[in-house]
Amino acid sequence: MILNGSINYKTQCRVFIHEIKHITDDMPNISYMIGLDIQHTTIEQSADYIAEMICGTNNN
């Protein structure tokens, strides 16, 4: 996993937790395709929720 160093640290943490949630919980159980405009799917919303719970809101 490569994180963008141009974004702030808090956003990097949220992205990291979001992707770790996919790796640990979703990949072993669900086949899915990475694509555009999937932010409203259940697995994406779930990963966002976990990241928010761990890292806090995305407000700078």
C-alpha positions in Angstrom: 0.0 0.0 0.0 1.3 3.4 -0.9 -0.1 6.6 0.7 0.1 10.0 -0.9 2.5 12.1 1.1 1.0 15.3 -0.3 -2.2 14.9 1.9 -2.3 15.7 5.6 -1.4 13.1 8.2 -5.0 12.6 9.5 -6.2 11.9 6.0 -3.4 9.4 5.4 -4.4 7.6 8.7 -8.0 7.4 7.5 -7.0 6.0 4.1 -4.7 3.5 5.8 -7.4 2.2 8.2 -10.0 2.2 5.4 -7.8 0.0 3.2 -6.7 -2.3 6.1 -10.4 -2.9 6.8 -10.8 -4.0 3.2 -7.8 -6.3 3.4 -8.6 -7.9 6.7 -12.4 -8.1 6.5 -13.6 -7.9 2.9 -11.0 -9.6 0.7 -11.3 -13.0 2.4 -15.1 -13.0 2.2 -16.2 -10.9 -0.8 -15.0 -10.8 -4.4 -15.1 -7.2 -5.6 -13.7 -5.0 -8.3 -11.9 -1.7 -7.6 -13.6 1.0 -9.7 -14.9 4.5 -9.9 -18.1 5.6 -8.2 -18.3 2.8 -5.7 -18.2 5.0 -2.7 -21.9 4.4 -1.9 -21.5 0.6 -1.7 -21.9 -1.1 1.6 -18.3 -2.2 1.9 -17.0 1.3 1.2 -19.4 2.9 3.7 -18.4 0.3 6.3 -14.7 0.9 5.7 -15.3 4.7 6.0 -17.2 4.2 9.2 -14.4 2.1 10.8 -11.8 4.7 9.7 -13.9 7.5 11.2 -14.3 5.6 14.5 -10.6 5.0 14.8 -9.2 8.3 13.3 -12.0 10.7 13.9 -13.7 12.9 11.4 -12.1 14.1 8.2 -12.3 17.7 9.2 -8.9 19.3 9.3 
